Amino acid sequence: MIVAFSISPVSGDETGSVTDAVAAAVRVVRESGLPNETNAMFTNIEGEWDEVMAVVKRAVEVVAEVSPRVGLVLKADIRPGYEGQLSAKVERIESALRP
């Protein structure tokens, strides 16, 4: 499965840094060892259901350490039996775009 997710600290307190909180969440993903990528809007991660959701949960927990409220947006592509789709999906589109 591939999961695209975005985590945001939600707080009225301006003392914390959104950038630092999001960086801590991305660090959790990168240290997981699962295939992943981060872009301007989402972090994508690929793996089995339980391992991906455990990483998302831990990423939320590290943001919750600095914010009393956390927003999470999550989209999943659940396709059993397929691996390497994080890059394969993009490669298929790039191939279709070639003249």
C-alpha positions as CSV (number, residue, x, y, z in Angstrom):
1,M,0.0,0.0,0.0
2,I,1.0,3.6,-0.5
3,V,-0.1,6.2,2.0
4,A,0.0,10.0,1.3
5,F,-0.3,11.9,4.5
6,S,0.1,15.4,5.9
7,I,0.5,16.2,9.6
8,S,0.0,19.7,11.0
9,P,0.3,21.0,14.6
10,V,-2.8,22.9,15.4
11,S,-2.4,25.3,18.3
12,G,-3.2,28.8,19.3
13,D,0.3,29.0,20.9
14,E,2.8,30.6,18.5
15,T,5.8,29.6,20.6
16,G,6.4,26.3,18.6
17,S,7.6,26.0,15.1
18,V,5.4,24.3,12.5
19,T,8.5,23.6,10.4
20,D,10.3,21.8,13.3
21,A,7.2,19.8,14.2
22,V,6.7,18.7,10.6
23,A,10.5,17.9,10.3
24,A,10.2,15.7,13.3
25,A,7.4,13.8,11.7
26,V,9.3,13.4,8.4
27,R,12.3,12.2,10.4
28,V,10.2,9.4,11.8
29,V,9.2,8.3,8.3
30,R,12.7,8.4,6.9
31,E,14.1,6.5,9.9
32,S,11.4,3.8,9.3
33,G,13.4,2.3,6.4
34,L,10.2,2.1,4.3
35,P,10.3,3.6,0.8
36,N,9.2,7.3,1.1
37,E,9.3,10.7,-0.4
38,T,8.3,14.1,0.8
39,N,7.0,17.0,-1.4
40,A,5.5,20.4,-0.7
41,M,2.1,19.0,0.4
42,F,2.4,15.4,1.6
43,T,4.8,12.6,2.6
44,N,4.3,9.3,0.8
45,I,5.3,6.0,2.3
46,E,5.0,2.5,1.0
47,G,4.7,-0.8,2.8
48,E,2.4,-3.3,4.5
49,W,-0.7,-1.9,6.3
50,D,0.5,-2.5,9.8
51,E,4.0,-1.1,9.3
52,V,2.8,2.0,7.4
53,M,0.1,2.8,9.9
54,A,2.6,2.3,12.8
55,V,4.9,4.9,11.2
56,V,2.0,7.4,10.6
57,K,0.9,6.9,14.3
58,R,4.5,7.6,15.5
59,A,4.7,10.6,13.3
60,V,1.5,12.0,14.8
61,E,2.8,11.3,18.3
62,V,6.0,13.3,17.8
63,V,4.0,16.3,16.6
64,A,1.6,15.8,19.5
65,E,4.6,16.3,21.8
66,V,4.8,19.9,20.8
67,S,1.1,20.7,20.0
68,P,-2.0,19.9,22.0
69,R,-3.9,19.3,18.8
70,V,-2.8,17.6,15.6
71,G,-4.4,17.6,12.1
72,L,-3.9,14.6,9.9
73,V,-4.9,14.2,6.2
74,L,-4.4,10.7,4.9
75,K,-5.0,9.0,1.5
76,A,-4.3,5.4,0.8
77,D,-3.9,3.2,-2.3
78,I,-4.5,-0.3,-1.0
79,R,-3.4,-2.8,-3.7
80,P,-2.3,-6.2,-2.3
81,G,0.5,-8.0,-4.1
82,Y,2.1,-4.9,-5.5
83,E,5.4,-3.4,-4.4
84,G,7.6,-0.6,-5.7
85,Q,4.6,1.4,-6.8
86,L,5.9,4.6,-5.2
87,S,8.2,5.0,-8.2
88,A,6.5,2.8,-10.7
89,K,3.3,4.9,-10.8
90,V,5.4,8.0,-11.6
91,E,7.5,6.1,-14.2
92,R,4.3,5.0,-16.0
93,I,3.1,8.7,-16.2
94,E,6.5,9.9,-17.4
95,S,6.6,7.2,-20.0
96,A,3.1,8.3,-21.3
97,L,4.3,11.9,-21.5
98,R,7.3,11.1,-23.8
99,P,6.8,11.9,-27.5
